[in-house]
Structures are given as C-alpha cells and as structure tokens.
Amino acid sequence: MHIAPHDNQNKPIVDIDDPTVPLNYFNIVKLQKGEAFHFQVPGYETCIVPATGTVTVEVEGITFDKLGNRGDDVWDGEPEGVYIPVGAKVTIICTSDETETFIAGARYDEVLEPFDVRVDGIDLVQYGSDDTKTHRKIKHILGQKQHGKVGRLLVSELFTVGQGGWSGFPAHKHDTDRLPHETRHDETYNFRFRPKHGSGVQILQREEGVPGEAYQLMDGSTFMIDKGYHPCAVMPGYEMYYFTILGGLSQRSLVQYFQPTHAYQIETIPGIKDMVAKFK
C-alpha cells in the first residue's frame, strides 16, 4: 500500500494494529528548536532515528544527548538511533534549529533495556555493481550488532549508489513463516530522492507468473508491504534512499525467499550474500 507524501502533523503514518502491516509502527516527527514531543507505544518496541537535525531523547529517566548529526538531508552525515523498550514513556527534544525524526516500531511483548546506537555502532554493507544496476549501500541501525539487545525490530537505511538502478533485486518476499526457507516480516519504507524532484517505482507482485502492481514513488512516499515480491527502482539521474522497518512475527532474523524466476541472479550480483547474512 502506497501512502503519498503529506504533512502527518506528528501523528503516526502507520499506527499500531495497522490492517496491512500489523507488526509495524511508523511516525515522522518535525520539531523546531526547543520543542518537545512525547510518545508511548504500548505493545511495540521502537527506535528513534533523526533524519535531519539533533535531538535529546529521554526514556523513563534515562537521557541520551546529541542524537543525530545530519544537516539538510539524509545524505548529509551518518545515522544514529535510540532503542526504546515496549510501552516506555519517551520525550524527544529538538536541540538544533529543526529536526525531522523517524520513529520505527515492531510488535513485541517483552520489555528490554534502552540503548543508543552512535556512528561507530552502525553496521555498513555495500554490494552490487554499476554494471548490474544493483549498486547500493545499507546502513543497519538496529542490525546484527544489536541482535541480542532487541526483540523483533530491524531498522536500516538503504541508499542507491550512483544515479539510477534497482534495489531489492532479485525480487524476494518474506510473508510466511516456513523455516528454514522464509520468515514472516512486515515491512515499511519511507523514500527520499536527491534531487528532491526525483522519482522511482515500487513493484509488488503477489503471485509468481501473474502481473503485479507498480506505484510511483516521490520524495516522502511511504510504502507498506504485507506480502509479495517487492523490488524497486530509481530513475536515471537521481539517487534514492529509503528508511526501512522490519518486524518479525515469530523471530527477529529475516529469511528472504527469492523469486524462483529470478533467483539465479544472486550469482551475478557481487556481495549480495553478505547482505542477506546481515539481516539478523
């Protein structure tokens, strides 16, 4: 399901118990210097990631200062995040001139400890190639390094490298728990383009051999994936970014099932097996 760019007025774009992706939660919070935003999400663990600007995060009496170091956009610096336990009371305070902050969440039923992820804790993966039009970079904020400290939430930032190309290829899905072949993980994206007037396309093919749907993506588009194969692409001459939220039904580690028609392409894309191994 595609949600067009809009001013959500600091209200969840994907709320708890969403009918399409019930395992996910997503909000974008925009603040000016000195402004504060309070939230609590029962039944969901969350992660705060400033897209731009700097914030202080207070979690049940614990303070994480100077979170975020990016300027004008998501290409301007490295990501940082704070993990928020299920149902915790949180305050986000803007300490820069302004901030746009992502809040990602996944359904979970245990209360863990909050922690921050700074630049040195980001897990970087780069794979693909210009020749195969699959060159991209993934920055895991809640990834393999944090595996023992998080319930079922995976949070990453994905960048196309260069201008134009495919992401999420070979096409894959993760809508059914049937280990060791696949896991059920709901997924939510928020897209950005550089320059901002750039555009892309999200494909969603629900059944092998049957034509699916295609959606035009613009700067600020949100896309929710409940099931089906879902590659995406950016137009030549533009760079694409997407903030990625994955929430598992029964486990945190993601097992992707590659579309049989295209699975052989795994062998043609440099480094893709390392990418697959990092979604833990």
Sequence and secondary structure as in RCSB ss.txt:
>XXXX:A:sequence
MHIAPHDNQNKPIVDIDDPTVPLNYFNIVKLQKGEAFHFQVPGYETCIVPATGTVTVEVEGITFDKLGNRGDDVW
DGEPEGVYIPVGAKVTIICTSDETETFIAGARYDEVLEPFDVRVDGIDLVQYGSDDTKTHRKIKHILGQKQHGKV
GRLLVSELFTVGQGGWSGFPAHKHDTDRLPHETRHDETYNFRFRPKHGSGVQILQREEGVPGEAYQLMDGSTFMI
DKGYHPCAVMPGYEMYYFTILGGLSQRSLVQYFQPTHAYQIETIPGIKDMVAKFK
>XXXX:A:secstr
 EE     TTS SB TT SS TTEEEEEEEEETT EEEE  TTEEEEEEEEEEEEEEEETTEEEEEEEEE SSTT
SS   EEEE TT  EEEEE SSEEEEEEEEEE  S    EEE GGG EEEEE  TTTT  EEEEEEESGGGGGG 
SSEEEEEEEESSSSEEES S EE EEEETTTEEEEEEEEEEEEESTT  EEEEEB STTS  EEEEE TT EEEE
SSSB  EEE TT EEEEEEEEEESS SS   EE TTTGGGGGGSTTHHHHHHH  
